[in-house]
Amino acid sequence: MQRPSPGLLYKSFEFYGLPLIRSLTGTSLFMEERGLKVFAPEEEEPDKESEVFFNEKMLNNRDLSQIAVKVFRKRAGLEEEFRVADAMAASGIRGFRYGEYATDLHLNDVNPEAVEAIVKGLDENGIDATVHEEDANVFLSEFGNYFHFIDVDPFGSFTKFLDSTARAANHTSFVGLTSTDNAAPAGSYPTVCERRYGSKPIKNDFMHEIGLRIYLKEVFQNFARFDKCFDPKVCFHERHYTRIMGRVTESKKRTNKALENVGYLSYCGNCLWRKFERVKECPECGEETQEAGPLWTGKFVDQRFTSEMLEDMPEEWEAYEFLEKLDAEAEIITPYYDIHALASNIGTSSPKRKEFIEALREKGYPVERTHFSPTGVKTDAPIQDLKDVIRDLKA
Ligand SMILES: C[S@@+](CC[C@H](N)C(=O)[O-])C[C@H]1O[C@@H](n2cnc3c(N)ncnc32)[C@H](O)[C@@H]1O
């Protein structure tokens, strides 16, 4: 394990050579999140240009991340020593929230205004941490195999930070990565997707699941280069972003075995049939299929993990219901079906999701709502049976 810490700027708010408190012009205390104070300008739509970035609409992401970290630490038996890095901390809110579990907490941001807000927030919230002002790749590269949890939350895609994250992740650790680059892996920019992720997407009614699976393949393969196996625990899509969270274990054997989860998806645009297999001709209607991949073909949620998260998450949090959906759909591998797309494919109007799910359950099929879409269902039922159920409901 590599020792910390040439990049250290502030340790427990002490001054190490740079002006510690710069002007806080425009950086005001404007809200608390889950009882923690945050210093950032109040903005409707924070973006890259914000002096210090803070998006209160990412609350679900942070709630789910905090509970996932808590569950991982407990399951891995790391209560005594738990080293945490928030590599792109902005206001520091994520790091503050992970602070409850960390025995050694590091917050980093390349933006000096953000560093200033972090230092102030740590002070106000009474949290002890080391603060860095570096490019995230430089910061993480100073900590080989060190961290038990790393959070990577850039503007856009996380791909440029995968190598340094894989190097800094301990032999047993947990990693959470957010990407707001969904247009590429969800098929709006196929060439960008091939360049950035080395995969072919498809733009269709379940493109966000294809996008998530392309991201996941990319994360898995980057860790695999370091003989580290990335095992997805709770991955999801919400609005404009995708979050990938999983456990990292250093093991060649485990990584080799998990390679079987990297493959291709075949999809028929004519009858909506889909399968994780390379099939040139649709077995249902004979049309030529479209192919997406390489992508992750295994589970992207581990139900044993999410059921523990449900025990730890307060039921009144909005993220609770979202987590219930993730937990319920975990075991169903086939990409979700959009009820409107199915109905329109057979020239009828769409039934209510609840009725559709009940009718499929009566036929004995596993079927669940999906977190991806309010009109989506996850099921392994054959496509013809899905269409027959809609016909019966609309008869
Ligand atoms: C989306 S914000 C992070 C939001 C924060 N994690 C939260 O939950 O509120 C992205 C942050 O990454 C920082 N950043 C961008 N590129 C970076 C880099 N190469 N190294 C370190 N920080 C970077 C930006 O200054 C910004 O504060």
The ligand as an SDF file (V2000), in Angstrom:
LIG
                    3D

 27 29  0  0  0  0  0  0  0  0999 V2000
  -20.3170   17.6450  -10.7800 C   0  0  0  0  0  0  0  0  0  0  0  0
  -19.2360   18.5060   -9.7480 S   0  0  0  0  0  0  0  0  0  0  0  0
  -19.1370   17.5010   -8.3130 C   0  0  0  0  0  0  0  0  0  0  0  0
  -20.3520   17.5610   -7.4590 C   0  0  0  0  0  0  0  0  0  0  0  0
  -20.2380   16.9940   -6.0770 C   0  0  0  0  0  0  0  0  0  0  0  0
  -19.5910   15.6930   -6.0590 N   0  0  0  0  0  0  0  0  0  0  0  0
  -21.6080   16.9420   -5.4240 C   0  0  0  0  0  0  0  0  0  0  0  0
  -22.1630   15.8460   -5.1860 O   0  0  0  0  0  0  0  0  0  0  0  0
  -22.1610   18.0170   -5.1570 O   0  0  0  0  0  0  0  0  0  0  0  0
  -17.6980   18.2700  -10.5140 C   0  0  0  0  0  0  0  0  0  0  0  0
  -16.5280   18.8800   -9.7690 C   0  0  0  0  0  0  0  0  0  0  0  0
  -15.3410   18.3170  -10.3240 O   0  0  0  0  0  0  0  0  0  0  0  0
  -14.3450   19.3220  -10.3680 C   0  0  0  0  0  0  0  0  0  0  0  0
  -13.4030   18.9130  -11.4150 N   0  0  0  0  0  0  0  0  0  0  0  0
  -13.5860   18.9570  -12.7630 C   0  0  0  0  0  0  0  0  0  0  0  0
  -12.5050   18.4300  -13.3810 N   0  0  0  0  0  0  0  0  0  0  0  0
  -11.6620   18.0210  -12.4000 C   0  0  0  0  0  0  0  0  0  0  0  0
  -10.3930   17.3850  -12.4020 C   0  0  0  0  0  0  0  0  0  0  0  0
   -9.7860   17.0490  -13.5520 N   0  0  0  0  0  0  0  0  0  0  0  0
   -9.8190   17.1110  -11.2140 N   0  0  0  0  0  0  0  0  0  0  0  0
  -10.4170   17.4540  -10.0510 C   0  0  0  0  0  0  0  0  0  0  0  0
  -11.6090   18.0690   -9.9820 N   0  0  0  0  0  0  0  0  0  0  0  0
  -12.2280   18.3420  -11.1370 C   0  0  0  0  0  0  0  0  0  0  0  0
  -15.0910   20.6020  -10.6540 C   0  0  0  0  0  0  0  0  0  0  0  0
  -14.3450   21.7120  -10.1930 O   0  0  0  0  0  0  0  0  0  0  0  0
  -16.3930   20.3890   -9.8690 C   0  0  0  0  0  0  0  0  0  0  0  0
  -16.3060   20.9590   -8.6070 O   0  0  0  0  0  0  0  0  0  0  0  0
  1  2  1  0
  2  3  1  0
  2 10  1  0
  3  4  1  0
  4  5  1  0
  5  6  1  0
  5  7  1  0
  7  8  2  0
  7  9  1  0
 10 11  1  0
 11 12  1  0
 11 26  1  0
 12 13  1  0
 13 14  1  0
 13 24  1  0
 14 15  1  0
 14 23  1  0
 15 16  2  0
 16 17  1  0
 17 18  1  0
 17 23  2  0
 18 19  1  0
 18 20  2  0
 20 21  1  0
 21 22  2  0
 22 23  1  0
 24 25  1  0
 24 26  1  0
 26 27  1  0
M  CHG  2   2   1   9  -1
M  END
$$$$
